[in-house]
């Protein structure tokens, strides 16, 4: 879900040995304890039995691109593991189109960093540079491939310097289509005897609309086909572009969420239309009231909930949680990860970029603000942290 960062943290060499021990301990504890944690939360005051989004446990644990802390992101293997670990919702699908109009699940349309496309000589000539939301980006793009061509590729770990253990699974899964995810959701719901929820994101909708590949209509068509376009349907739709969410609001009745990046940034649809507002304007009381007119929630970056100081340490929470709740909006901020580089500085342990820091401490800090849920690459850790927080 995060905008691509390409930060130094993601390219730093890692020493995996100390992290491996901690990782195995957490994963093992989660397999044993996730069910217990979920049961302990069954009576949380914020959950309502209406069958909709508010019926889920609170704080809701959302598997970010599946269980991407342990498997290459946006693969059926990652989605499956997120469910196995007990995630309440799986972010199954950052949705981007193929040349022939199919929707597939990739973090970005550029796939050089998440597939083995560079190992396919037949596609070497398709490497190119494009302006993606104003940023020059070089690589291979889904809109230049047919679905049949994309199906010859295999997924790889996006940040191997931080997650060398995930490279073990490179090449094991193909790129899933959104339709395949909807069928997988039904299959898993039947198999598990409980409703499986998914949380797809509409990626770069203005960019793709200019290419004649409008996303919202394609998403709505598939949701209608599978009977998942209703208010209580177990599919939450999200986008960083408010006008995309407004368009979705006219096409489907699903719960909708506006994603919010850094306070000084501008959504790309605002840039294209000349709207001068920034995210800072959207998180004012007036901005939140406007969002509440067409969406049910917001997905802010964690820094909008608790800012960091110049050294990367958490400071005092903002009023965003209170202000959003005052107009009836849920908050599902992103993204909490276990590895040191992704945690606030005061929760890191050492400098190893593959080692785990005090993720539980970070969860406690964010949960204490009253957020309704959180995106995490490590849903097992999130569930254990939630059980600890809710049960005292």
FIMARBA-423459 format. One record per residue (C-alpha): residue number from 1; x, y, z. Coordinates in Angstrom, 2 decimals, always signed. Each point is the difference from the previous one (the first is absolute). Layout:
FIMARBA-423459
[node NUM [X Y Z]] ...
end
This chain:
FIMARBA-423459
[node 1 [+0.00 +0.00 +0.00]] [node 2 [+2.83 +2.37 +0.74]] [node 3 [+1.23 +2.27 -2.74]] [node 4 [+3.28 -1.34 -1.39]] [node 5 [+2.89 +1.40 +2.04]] [node 6 [+3.22 -1.47 -1.27]] [node 7 [+1.62 +1.01 +3.27]] [node 8 [+3.49 -0.88 +1.08]] [node 9 [-1.50 -2.19 +2.72]] [node 10 [-1.43 -2.33 -2.63]] [node 11 [+3.32 -0.52 -1.75]] [node 12 [+2.31 -0.44 +2.98]] [node 13 [+1.64 -3.38 +0.42]] [node 14 [-1.35 -2.04 +2.89]] [node 15 [+1.30 -2.54 +2.46]] [node 16 [-2.81 -2.53 +0.32]] [node 17 [+1.14 -2.23 +2.87]] [node 18 [-1.20 +1.91 +3.11]] [node 19 [-3.21 +1.05 -1.74]] [node 20 [-0.72 -3.57 -1.03]] [node 21 [-0.25 -1.22 +3.57]] [node 22 [-2.37 +2.78 +1.01]] [node 23 [-2.03 -0.42 -3.16]] [node 24 [-0.49 -3.73 +0.57]] [node 25 [-1.03 +0.64 +3.60]] [node 26 [-2.60 +2.57 -1.01]] [node 27 [-1.36 -2.10 -2.83]] [node 28 [-0.23 -3.08 +2.18]] [node 29 [-1.74 +1.92 +2.75]] [node 30 [-2.47 +1.39 -2.47]] [node 31 [-0.91 -3.37 -1.45]] [node 32 [-0.73 -1.20 +3.54]] [node 33 [-1.55 +3.19 +1.27]] [node 34 [-1.79 +1.77 -2.85]] [node 35 [-3.25 -1.86 +0.53]] [node 36 [+0.10 +0.65 +3.73]] [node 37 [+0.58 +3.70 -0.62]] [node 38 [-2.89 +0.20 -2.42]] [node 39 [-2.36 -1.73 +2.42]] [node 40 [+1.03 +2.28 +2.82]] [node 41 [-1.04 +2.96 -2.12]] [node 42 [-3.46 -1.24 -0.85]] [node 43 [-1.62 +2.39 +2.45]] [node 44 [+1.81 +3.22 -0.89]] [node 45 [-2.24 +3.01 +0.44]] [node 46 [+0.77 +1.53 -3.38]] [node 47 [-1.16 -3.04 -1.99]] [node 48 [-3.64 -0.10 -1.10]] [node 49 [-1.84 -3.07 -1.32]] [node 50 [-1.36 +1.65 -3.16]] [node 51 [+1.91 -2.24 -2.39]] [node 52 [+1.88 +2.99 -1.39]] [node 53 [+3.44 +1.48 +0.53]] [node 54 [-0.80 +1.04 +3.57]] [node 55 [-0.74 -3.62 +0.93]] [node 56 [+3.71 -0.86 -0.10]] [node 57 [+2.19 -0.12 +3.13]] [node 58 [+1.49 +3.33 +1.06]] [node 59 [+2.80 +0.88 -0.45]] [node 60 [-0.33 -1.82 -3.31]] [node 61 [+3.17 -1.76 -1.16]] [node 62 [+0.43 +0.38 -3.77]] [node 63 [+2.52 -2.19 -1.80]] [node 64 [+1.90 +2.50 -2.16]] [node 65 [+0.35 -1.54 -3.45]] [node 66 [-0.64 -3.27 +1.80]] [node 67 [+2.62 -1.12 +2.49]] [node 68 [+2.72 +1.83 -1.90]] [node 69 [+2.42 -0.19 +2.92]] [node 70 [+0.33 -3.71 -0.79]] [node 71 [-0.88 -0.51 -3.67]] [node 72 [+0.40 +2.03 -3.22]] [node 73 [-2.82 +2.53 +0.05]] [node 74 [-3.21 -0.21 -2.00]] [node 75 [+0.15 -3.72 -0.63]] [node 76 [-2.56 -2.60 +0.92]] [node 77 [+2.67 -1.44 +2.28]] [node 78 [+0.25 +3.29 +1.89]] [node 79 [-3.78 +0.40 +0.19]] [node 80 [-0.44 -3.59 +1.16]] [node 81 [+2.57 +0.37 +2.76]] [node 82 [-1.66 +3.20 +1.23]] [node 83 [-3.21 -1.95 +0.50]] [node 84 [+1.84 -2.91 +1.60]] [node 85 [+1.55 +2.43 +2.48]] [node 86 [-3.44 +1.40 +0.85]] [node 87 [-0.17 +3.37 -1.80]] [node 88 [-3.46 +1.58 +0.16]] [node 89 [+0.34 +1.42 -3.51]] [node 90 [+2.48 -0.69 -2.79]] [node 91 [+1.11 +2.83 -2.26]] [node 92 [-0.40 -2.30 -2.97]] [node 93 [+0.70 +2.19 -2.97]] [node 94 [+1.71 +3.21 -0.89]] [node 95 [-1.89 +0.04 -3.28]] [node 96 [+1.68 +0.93 -3.28]] [node 97 [-1.08 -0.84 -3.58]] [node 98 [+1.51 -2.05 -2.78]] [node 99 [+0.14 +1.17 -3.61]] [node 100 [-3.10 -2.07 -0.76]] [node 101 [-1.97 +1.47 +2.93]] [node 102 [+0.28 -2.63 +2.73]] [node 103 [+0.62 +1.02 +3.61]] [node 104 [+3.02 -1.57 +1.68]] [node 105 [+1.48 +0.29 +3.49]] [node 106 [+3.33 +1.83 +0.17]] [node 107 [+1.27 +2.68 +2.37]] [node 108 [+0.75 +2.21 -3.02]] [node 109 [-0.45 -0.26 -3.76]] [node 110 [+3.81 -0.15 -0.21]] [node 111 [+0.81 -3.67 +0.56]] [node 112 [+3.78 -0.14 -0.31]] [node 113 [+0.34 -0.01 +3.77]] [node 114 [-2.69 -2.57 +0.79]] [node 115 [+0.29 -2.60 -2.78]] [node 116 [+2.64 -1.86 -2.00]] [node 117 [-0.82 +1.96 -3.18]] [node 118 [+3.66 +1.02 -0.40]] [node 119 [+0.89 -3.70 -0.41]] [node 120 [-2.24 -0.32 -3.09]] [node 121 [+1.98 +1.02 -3.11]] [node 122 [-3.14 +0.25 -2.08]] [node 123 [-1.14 +2.96 +2.11]] [node 124 [+3.32 +1.88 +0.09]] [node 125 [-1.21 +2.50 -2.61]] [node 126 [-2.94 +1.04 +2.14]] [node 127 [+2.15 +1.58 +2.66]] [node 128 [-0.75 +3.70 -0.17]] [node 129 [-0.28 +3.22 +1.98]] [node 130 [-3.37 +1.57 +0.75]] [node 131 [-1.26 +2.87 +2.12]] [node 132 [-2.05 -1.72 +2.69]] [node 133 [-1.94 +2.67 +1.86]] [node 134 [+2.67 +2.46 -1.05]] [node 135 [+2.94 -2.17 +1.10]] [node 136 [+2.34 -1.39 -2.70]] [node 137 [-0.09 -3.75 +0.49]] [node 138 [+2.04 -2.55 -1.93]] [node 139 [-0.93 -3.65 -0.38]] [node 140 [-2.72 -2.24 -1.37]] [node 141 [-3.66 +1.00 +0.32]] [node 142 [-3.09 -2.19 +0.22]] [node 143 [-1.86 +2.11 -2.57]] [node 144 [+2.57 -1.07 -2.61]] [node 145 [-0.74 -3.72 +0.50]] [node 146 [-2.97 -2.19 -0.74]] [node 147 [-1.30 -2.16 +2.82]] [node 148 [+1.32 -3.10 -1.74]] [node 149 [+3.47 +1.53 -0.09]] [node 150 [-0.11 +1.03 +3.67]] [node 151 [-1.00 -3.53 +0.94]] [node 152 [+3.39 -1.22 -1.27]] [node 153 [+1.71 +2.04 +2.73]] [node 154 [+0.50 -0.89 +3.64]] [node 155 [-0.04 +2.21 +3.09]] [node 156 [+3.15 +0.90 +1.94]] [node 157 [+0.75 +1.74 +3.31]] [node 158 [-0.13 +3.80 -0.34]] [node 159 [+2.44 +0.90 +2.81]] [node 160 [+2.50 -2.88 +0.20]] [node 161 [+2.55 +2.04 +1.99]] [node 162 [-2.49 +0.20 +2.87]] [node 163 [-1.59 -3.39 -0.59]] [node 164 [+2.59 -2.41 -1.39]] [node 165 [-2.02 -2.87 +1.50]] [node 166 [-2.84 +0.83 -2.40]] [node 167 [+2.17 -0.63 -3.05]] [node 168 [-0.34 -3.71 +0.77]] [node 169 [-3.47 +0.32 -1.51]] [node 170 [+0.99 +1.90 -3.15]] [node 171 [-1.56 -1.58 -3.06]] [node 172 [-2.59 -2.09 +1.82]] [node 173 [-3.07 +2.05 -0.88]] [node 174 [-1.35 +1.74 -3.08]] [node 175 [-1.69 +3.39 -0.12]] [node 176 [-3.63 -0.41 +1.07]] [node 177 [-2.89 +1.77 -1.71]] [node 178 [-2.64 +1.78 +2.04]] [node 179 [-2.58 -2.46 -1.28]] [node 180 [+2.12 -2.87 +1.27]] [node 181 [+0.18 +1.73 +3.39]] [node 182 [-3.80 +0.32 +0.14]] [node 183 [-0.33 -3.73 -0.72]] [node 184 [+2.71 -0.77 +2.57]] [node 185 [-1.89 +2.09 +2.55]] [node 186 [-3.14 -2.09 -0.51]] [node 187 [+1.96 -3.24 +0.16]] [node 188 [+1.71 +1.02 +3.23]] [node 189 [-3.28 +1.17 +1.52]] [node 190 [-1.52 -3.42 -0.65]] [node 191 [+3.06 -1.89 +1.20]] [node 192 [+0.46 +1.97 +3.22]] [node 193 [-3.66 +0.34 +0.92]] [node 194 [+0.31 +3.75 +0.50]] [node 195 [-0.21 +3.00 -2.27]] [node 196 [+3.34 +0.99 -1.51]] [node 197 [+0.45 +3.74 -0.59]] [node 198 [+2.21 +1.68 -2.58]] [node 199 [+1.17 +3.61 -0.33]] [node 200 [+1.16 +0.77 -3.58]] [node 201 [+1.50 +3.33 -1.02]] [node 202 [-0.64 +1.86 -3.25]] [node 203 [+3.50 +0.96 -1.17]] [node 204 [+0.82 +3.18 -1.96]] [node 205 [-3.55 +0.38 -1.37]] [node 206 [+0.59 +3.36 -1.71]] [node 207 [+3.12 -1.32 -1.73]] [node 208 [-1.84 -3.04 -1.33]] [node 209 [-3.09 +1.96 -1.00]] [node 210 [+2.15 +2.13 -2.31]] [node 211 [+1.12 -3.25 -1.63]] [node 212 [-3.60 -1.07 -0.61]] [node 213 [+0.20 -2.60 +2.78]] [node 214 [-2.44 +1.35 +2.58]] [node 215 [+0.19 -2.13 +3.14]] [node 216 [-3.12 +0.83 +1.96]] [node 217 [-2.41 -1.30 -2.64]] [node 218 [+1.97 -3.23 -0.36]] [node 219 [+0.00 -0.53 +3.76]] [node 220 [-3.73 +0.71 +0.24]] [node 221 [-0.78 -2.41 -2.85]] [node 222 [+1.80 -2.86 +1.73]] [node 223 [-1.51 +0.74 +3.39]] [node 224 [-3.46 +0.04 -1.55]] [node 225 [+0.71 -3.28 -1.80]] [node 226 [+0.86 -1.71 +3.29]] [node 227 [-2.71 +1.70 +2.05]] [node 228 [+2.51 +1.95 +2.09]] [node 229 [-1.03 +3.58 -0.71]] [node 230 [-2.23 +0.58 +3.03]] [node 231 [+0.31 +1.99 +3.21]] [node 232 [+0.62 -3.14 +2.05]] [node 233 [+2.15 -1.75 -2.61]] [node 234 [+3.34 -1.22 +1.39]] [node 235 [+2.01 +2.16 -2.39]] [node 236 [+1.38 +3.38 +1.12]] [node 237 [+1.25 +2.25 -2.81]] [node 238 [+2.70 +2.61 +0.44]] [node 239 [+1.95 +2.57 -2.02]] [node 240 [+2.42 +2.87 +0.52]] [node 241 [-2.06 +2.08 -2.45]] [node 242 [-3.19 +1.48 +1.52]] [node 243 [-1.68 +0.37 -3.39]] [node 244 [+0.51 -3.71 -0.61]] [node 245 [-1.79 -0.80 +3.27]] [node 246 [-2.77 +2.42 -1.00]] [node 247 [-0.34 -1.82 -3.32]] [node 248 [-0.16 -3.34 +1.79]] [node 249 [-2.68 +1.40 +2.29]] [node 250 [-2.25 +0.43 -3.05]] [node 251 [+0.73 -3.47 -1.37]] [node 252 [-0.15 -2.30 +3.07]] [node 253 [-1.28 +0.02 +3.57]] [node 254 [+3.14 -1.54 +1.53]] [node 255 [+1.73 +1.60 +2.99]] [node 256 [+2.49 +2.54 -1.36]] [node 257 [+3.21 +1.43 +1.44]] [node 258 [+2.09 +3.01 -1.02]] [node 259 [+3.72 -0.61 +0.42]] [node 260 [+2.09 +2.92 +1.22]] [node 261 [+3.73 +0.43 -0.47]] [node 262 [+2.27 +2.62 +1.58]] [node 263 [-1.59 +3.25 +1.13]] [node 264 [+1.86 +2.11 -2.58]] [node 265 [-0.84 -2.25 -2.96]] [node 266 [-2.79 +0.47 -2.53]] [node 267 [-2.09 -2.85 -1.41]] [node 268 [+0.88 -0.42 -3.67]] [node 269 [-3.57 +0.63 -1.13]] [node 270 [+0.23 +3.37 +1.77]] [node 271 [+3.21 +0.76 -1.87]] [node 272 [-1.59 -0.89 -3.33]] [node 273 [-3.13 +2.07 +0.60]] [node 274 [+1.76 +2.98 +1.59]] [node 275 [-1.51 -0.52 +3.44]] [node 276 [+2.52 +1.75 +2.29]] [node 277 [-0.88 -1.95 +3.15]] [node 278 [+2.48 -2.24 +1.75]] [node 279 [-0.56 -2.93 +2.34]] [node 280 [+0.32 +2.50 +2.85]] [node 281 [-3.18 +1.62 -1.30]] [node 282 [-1.78 -3.34 -0.22]] [node 283 [+0.67 -0.83 +3.65]] [node 284 [-1.50 +3.23 +1.31]] [node 285 [-3.47 -0.29 +1.49]] [node 286 [-1.49 +1.49 -3.16]] [node 287 [+1.99 -2.38 -2.20]] [node 288 [-1.03 -3.01 +2.03]] [node 289 [-3.66 +1.03 -0.12]] [node 290 [+0.27 +0.12 -3.79]] [node 291 [+1.56 -3.46 -0.14]] [node 292 [-2.75 -1.34 +2.26]] [node 293 [-2.48 +1.00 -2.69]] [node 294 [+1.19 -2.73 -2.35]] [node 295 [+2.21 -2.39 +2.01]] [node 296 [-0.18 -1.99 +3.22]] [node 297 [+3.63 +0.27 +1.03]] [node 298 [+3.47 +1.36 -0.51]] [node 299 [+3.32 -1.79 -0.28]] [node 300 [+2.60 +2.50 +1.21]] [node 301 [+3.71 -0.58 +0.15]] [node 302 [+0.97 -0.69 +3.61]] [node 303 [+1.81 +3.34 +0.17]] [node 304 [-3.34 +1.79 -0.27]] [node 305 [-1.08 -1.81 +3.18]] [node 306 [+3.22 +0.45 +1.99]] [node 307 [+2.66 +2.22 -1.57]] [node 308 [+3.72 -0.68 +0.42]] [node 309 [+2.67 +2.43 +1.06]] [node 310 [+3.20 +0.73 -1.93]] [node 311 [+1.57 -3.17 +1.43]] [node 312 [-2.88 -2.22 -1.05]] [node 313 [-1.47 -0.42 +3.48]] [node 314 [-3.74 +0.13 +0.62]] [node 315 [-1.31 +3.26 +1.44]] [node 316 [-3.51 +1.01 +1.10]] [node 317 [-3.04 -1.39 -1.86]] [node 318 [-1.93 +2.42 -2.19]] [node 319 [-3.75 +0.53 +0.29]] [node 320 [-0.62 -1.98 -3.21]] [node 321 [-1.60 -3.01 +1.73]] [node 322 [-2.37 +2.16 +2.01]] [node 323 [-0.85 +2.24 -2.94]] [node 324 [-0.64 -2.90 -2.38]] [node 325 [-2.17 -1.82 +2.52]] [node 326 [-1.98 +3.19 +0.57]] [node 327 [-1.25 -0.15 -3.59]] [node 328 [-0.52 -3.77 +0.02]] [node 329 [+3.15 -1.10 -1.84]] [node 330 [+2.00 -3.11 +0.85]] [node 331 [+3.81 +0.21 +0.01]] [node 332 [+2.19 -2.80 -1.39]] [node 333 [+3.53 +1.46 -0.11]] [node 334 [+2.95 -1.62 -1.80]] [node 335 [+2.48 -1.77 +0.28]] [node 336 [+1.56 -1.68 +3.04]] [node 337 [+2.88 -2.37 -0.73]] [node 338 [+2.22 -1.94 +2.39]] [node 339 [+3.39 +0.87 -1.48]] [node 340 [+2.13 +2.76 +1.54]] [node 341 [+0.10 +2.44 -2.93]] [node 342 [-3.80 +0.21 -0.14]] [node 343 [-0.59 +0.60 +3.71]] [node 344 [+0.17 +3.34 +1.84]] [node 345 [+3.56 +0.53 +1.18]] [node 346 [-0.89 -0.45 +3.67]] [node 347 [-1.25 -3.53 -0.73]] [node 348 [+3.01 -1.24 -1.95]] [node 349 [+2.44 -2.56 +1.37]] [node 350 [+3.44 +0.42 -1.48]] [node 351 [+0.65 +0.94 -3.62]] [node 352 [-0.44 -3.29 -1.87]] [node 353 [-2.52 +0.77 -2.79]] [node 354 [-1.31 -3.57 +0.06]] [node 355 [-0.32 -0.22 +3.80]] [node 356 [-3.22 +0.53 +1.89]] [node 357 [-0.39 +2.93 +2.36]] [node 358 [-2.59 +0.50 +2.74]] [node 359 [-3.02 -0.30 -2.28]] [node 360 [-2.26 -0.75 +2.95]] [node 361 [+0.91 +3.30 +1.59]] [node 362 [-0.81 +1.81 -3.23]] [node 363 [-3.39 -1.73 -0.23]] [node 364 [-0.82 +1.06 +3.54]] [node 365 [+0.79 +3.62 -0.80]] [node 366 [-2.16 +0.05 -3.10]] [node 367 [-2.88 -2.02 +1.47]] [node 368 [-0.12 +2.40 +2.96]] [node 369 [-1.01 +2.84 -2.35]] [node 370 [-3.34 -1.70 -0.67]] [node 371 [+0.57 -1.04 -3.62]] [node 372 [-2.52 -2.51 -1.34]] [node 373 [+2.52 -2.26 -1.68]] [node 374 [+3.46 -0.18 -1.54]] [node 375 [+1.70 -1.30 -3.11]] [node 376 [+2.90 -2.29 +0.82]] [node 377 [+2.41 -2.20 -1.94]] [node 378 [+0.02 -2.33 +3.02]] [node 379 [-3.59 -0.85 +0.94]] [node 380 [+1.11 -2.56 +2.58]] [node 381 [+1.83 +2.71 +1.93]] [node 382 [-2.98 +2.31 -0.37]] [node 383 [-2.40 -2.57 +1.43]] [node 384 [+2.19 -0.71 +3.01]] [node 385 [+0.44 +3.73 +0.61]] [node 386 [-3.74 +0.56 -0.26]] [node 387 [-0.78 -2.77 +2.49]] [node 388 [+2.51 +1.47 +2.42]] [node 389 [-1.42 +3.50 -0.45]] [node 390 [-3.69 -0.91 +0.26]] [node 391 [+0.33 -2.51 +2.80]] [node 392 [+2.32 +2.15 +2.06]] 
end
